[in-house]
Amino acid sequence: MRILVVNAGSTTVKLSVLDEEAECFAATVGHQSPDAAVAGALDQVRAAGLLSVDAVGHRVVHGGAAFTEAVRVDDAVLAKLAELGDLAPLHNPPALAALAAARRLLPDVPHVAAFDTAFHRTLPEHARTYPVPWQWTAEWGVRKFGFHGLSHDYCSRRAAEMLGRHDHPQLRVVVAHLGGGCSLAAVRGGASVETTMGFTPLDGLMMATRCGSIDPGLIEYVGRRHGMSAADIDRALNRESGLLGVSGVSADLRDVRAAAAGGNPRAVLAVEMFTHRLRLGIGAMAAALGGLDALVYTAGIGEHDARLRADACAGLAFLGVGLDPAANDAARPDADISATGATCRVLVIHTREDVTIAREVERLTH
C-alpha cells in the first residue's frame, strides 16, 4: 500500500509517500493557496516516478471532543472539522484547506484525518479536567486536550523498540518534543497519562514565541491596567513571547545562544528560563508516572541541541538520569546517550509523524 501523507502548516505543506518498505519520497512546498500547494507537491511526487497512491493521510492538530481517534473523511466529517477552527485558529484552517484541496485532486482514494490531540484521549479524568466552574467543563467542553500526539506516539513506540520493551505494559517514558512548539508527554505502556499542553497549544513549556504556563491573572491585569484587548493579548502570548519575547533577539534558540555567548543579558536569561522550565516539566511528568524508565528528546531542538539536553539532565540525577557526554555530543538519531549504569535511559529519536499517520491510514482502510 502506498500512502501520501500531507502535513499542512501556515506557510508550507510537507508531503511524504510511504509504502510497506520505507519512505519513497518527501518534499516541502511553500504556498499561497492550499490548492496550489497540494498540486505543486503532487507534481513533485509524480516527477519522482510515483504515479499513484492508494490513500492519503492528513495531519490535523485539533480534533476537539468529537474526534478522539483518526477518521476517514467524507463531506460530513469535513463540515464537522470546520466547526473546530476556533479551537486551533493558527493550525486547523490550513490543514482543512489542504485536506479539501487534496480530496478535489485525488477524489478516488480514501482520505484519513489523524489528530495531534487523539493520542491524549487516554488522559485520566483527573488529569484532563480543570479546576474551574463545573459549567465550563460540563457544558462548554473546557478540558485539557494535549498536542503533538502524533510525535509523542511515534517516539514512545520507538523508545520501547530501542529498549527491547515494546510489550512492557508499565514502561514509563517522558517524551520531550522541543521545536518551535514544545511539549512533554508522560507515557505509560504506550498510553498518555499526562502532558504539558492543554486546551490550546499555548500552555506548558516556554516555546519559540509562545509563553507556555503563566498566571492567568496576568491576562486580566494587562487588559485592565494597560488597555490590551483580547486580540492584543492573544497575539502577544502566541507570537511575541517565549524565547523571542524574553531575549528580544530571535525565536530560534541557536540565535539566542549566540547572543548569550556574546554577553547579551536578556539572551542569557532566555536560555536559562527555557532550560529551567524544561527541567521542571520533566520532573512533573516523572511524578505523574511514579518514576522514569526513559527520557526521549525529539524535534528540531531536542534532536540537535546537545547542550540543552545536558543542562536539563544535569538536575535530574534523582530520577536516575545520567548522560554520557561524548555520546550526547555525537548523538545522531536514533541514539542512546545514557551514562553507563544510569537507571533511566536517555534517547535521541528522530520523530516521524508521517509514520504514525500512515499507520492510522492502514488501520482504517484495510
Phi, psi and omega in degrees: 000130179252123187240129172268127178250127182247124179235098186262124173254192183285337182233347181220162168238123176259133179232146170217152176242126181235147170233191184295337183276309187183187175289131180265332191195146174213143180205154172235128184238123172288151185213157170249333175223147180301319181299314180296321181295310182294318179298317179296320179293319178296325175300319178294321177300314181292324178296334178278004177090008179260092191277345183209154173230156184265339181196163180232132175247140184236134172276126174235129187292310189242121176259356181059199178282344184284328185236098181256007171204167181300153185216144171289138188264128168230186183298322181293318178296317180298321179294320179294320178297324180298331180288345184265006186302326183285348175285331179215071188295338178274339191247314186291316183304313179295326179294318181289326176295318178293323179297314179297320179296317180295324177294325177291321183280333180231070187283347189258008178237154179290146176242136182235133174260127177244137192249138175294334180281340191295325182300332184270012177296342181274001177305130177295159185301323182290341178269329185268348184264134179270148177278066182239172176309137189299332177301323180300319182284307190285324186253326185262352176073023179284125181193169173280127176258317184081153184219185184057024186297325180297322177288314180299321178298307182300312187291323178292323175295315182294322177299316179299320178297314182297328181269359181067030184230036185292345178255009184276116187287347183244014179298126185254114185234135168250124178257125177254101177268107188237105177216221173297319168256146184229136174205158175245149172226136173263120188237124177244120178058032178089358182246136177288128178243347176196154179203163187269325176287157189235237177296327176230171177283013181273341187277163171098231186291155167296139185232193183296307179233000179258146188283331191074202186293128174220170175293121179301335179297339177299326184294313177296321183296309183290332176291314182285314188278329187239010172068024179280134177280170177300320179294320178299314182294318179301314179297316182297316184284330181270327190241346187235014184246206178061214180304318181295313184295319182285314186284327188070009185252306189192160171271354182266122183300329179297317178293321180294320177299317180298318178294322178297319179297333178275001175098007179292114186294325179290325177292319176301314180298317181299317179295316180296319179294316181301315181292316181300313183291328175295314181298316177300317182295319179298318178299320179295318179295320178296323178297321178295332181269345184075026182138180187214127176259329181208142174241125184247131171255132180211175183073181193306310179285314183301323182278335192242347183258091182296323182294319178299315179302315182294315182294320179293319183287339183300333180261014186243019181299331180296343177264005182086011181277133174207137182254146165273112185304318181294317179295321179296314181295329183262007190301132169232134179300141354262125189225147171261117185249021183285151172287150176302130178089352178295134182279338173254124180277139177248123186238146169250121185232133174280114185290145181226080177299328181295327178293318178298316179297315180299323178298320179292322178299314179300318181298323186269349184244001177260000000 
